Amino acid sequence: MTSARRPLSLLALPVAFAATLALTSCTSSGPSGGTGSSAAAAQSTRPSPAAASSPVGGPAGSLQAQYESVIGKVLPSIVEITTKVGLGSGIVFDSAGDIVTNDHVVGAAKTFQVRFSNSAAPVMATLVGTFPPDDLAVIKVSGVSHLHPATFADSSKVKVGEIVLAMGNPLGLASSVTDGIVSAVGRTLTEPTSPDSPGATLPDSIQTSAAINPGNSGGALVDLRGEVIGIPTLAATSQQEGGAAPGIGFAIPSNTVHAIASQLVKRGRVTRSGRAALGVGVATVTGPSGTGVGAGVETVVPGGPADKAGIRPGDVIVKVGKTPVTSTQVLSALLAGMKVGQHVSVTIVRSGSTHTVQVTLGELQSS
C-alpha cells in the first residue's frame, strides 16, 4: 500500500502492448512516505463537492453542466481511507456504513480512519472482509448519518470512447477529479505478491485515459450518468522511459465490485466469485537459466477439481489446454479467462514423466 510497492507486470494475456509497461497500485504513502505533507495540506483545504462555476453557453456549456452535476452527485460517496502505512480511497456502498475499496488499500490493517468529502474530521472504521483474488475489500463505519451510497452501473454495457471521471484522493489531495475516456475493456492484468498484497489477476478490467495516481486506489470511475463503472486500482509506468505512462490506468469493473462487495457485506466471505479455479496452491518453478518453466503444486484442496483429477503436491503444471504454463501468473491469467464447470486438459510433470489429466474447473472462493 506504500509508494515502495513493487511495480506490477502487465501480462500479455490475452492482449499484448507494443510498449514495455509496468503497473503500480494507486495508493499513497503515509506520514513516512513522500506524499504525507500533500495529504496534510489537502485535508485542511477540502473542496466543496458542489462548488459553483460560471455558466457557459452552447454544447460546451451542456457538457460542463453534466460534469458539475456528476461531481456534485458522486463526490459525497467517495471517502479517504488512512492506515498506519498509507492512504487510499473508498466508495460508500450502502446506508448501513459499508465502504468498498481495494484489498491492497486495506493491507494488513483491521482498523482505519475514514474522511468524508463534506467533513475534515475522521471517523473510525473496521474491517468487514477481503477478497484478494479480485483485489477488493469492505470496511464499515458506525454511527454516521446521512450517508450517500453510490449507484453502480452495469459494466457489461460500458463502451470504448465513453467519457468518464475518476474520483478519489490522488497524492492525498482529497476529493480530486480527473477526466478521460474508456480506452479499452476486457483487459486481463496480473500483479505480483508484495508486503501489502498477495497479488491478484484481474479479468475484464477497464482501461481509461483519466489520470490515475497514488491515492486513487479504491475510488470511483464514473460515467456521465453519475454511476460507478469501476474502481481504479492500477496505473502504468514505462520501464523503458523510467517514469509514468500518462493516460493508461485500469479499473476493476463495477459488476465484479458489486457482486463481491455484496457477499462480503452479507457473510464476510465470498462463495460465488464467478471465477474458475483448479483448487491448488502453486509456486513458479524455474529452470537452470532462472526462467520460469511451470507452476509447481504445493497444496491441493481435498475434494477439489485438481484432487479429483489426480493432481498431487509435487507435480508441476506445464500446460493448460494447448497453452504453455511458465509461471503462476500465466496460470492465473489462463484461469481468469475460463468458466466455472469448464472441462480442460492439464499437462503435468511428475517425477520426470509427463502426464495429461482432464479437469472440471471449480469456483474460486475465499480462503
Beta strands, then each sheet from edge to edge (+ up, - down):
strand 1: 8-9
strand 2: 21-25
strand 3: 28-29
strand 4: 78-82
strand 5: 86-92
strand 6: 98-101
strand 7: 111-116
strand 8: 123-131
strand 9: 136-141
strand 10: 163-168
strand 11: 176-191
strand 12: 200-208
strand 13: 220-222
strand 14: 228-238
strand 15: 243-253
strand 16: 276-277
strand 17: 280-286
strand 18: 292-300
strand 19: 316-320
strand 20: 323-324
strand 21: 343-350
strand 22: 353-360
strand 23: 362-363
sheet 1: 1+ 2- 14+ 13- 10+ 11- 12+ 15-
sheet 2: 3+ 5- 4+ 7- 8+ 9- 6+
sheet 3: 16+ 23-
sheet 4: 17+ 18- 19+ 20-
sheet 5: 17+ 18- 19+ 21- 22+
end
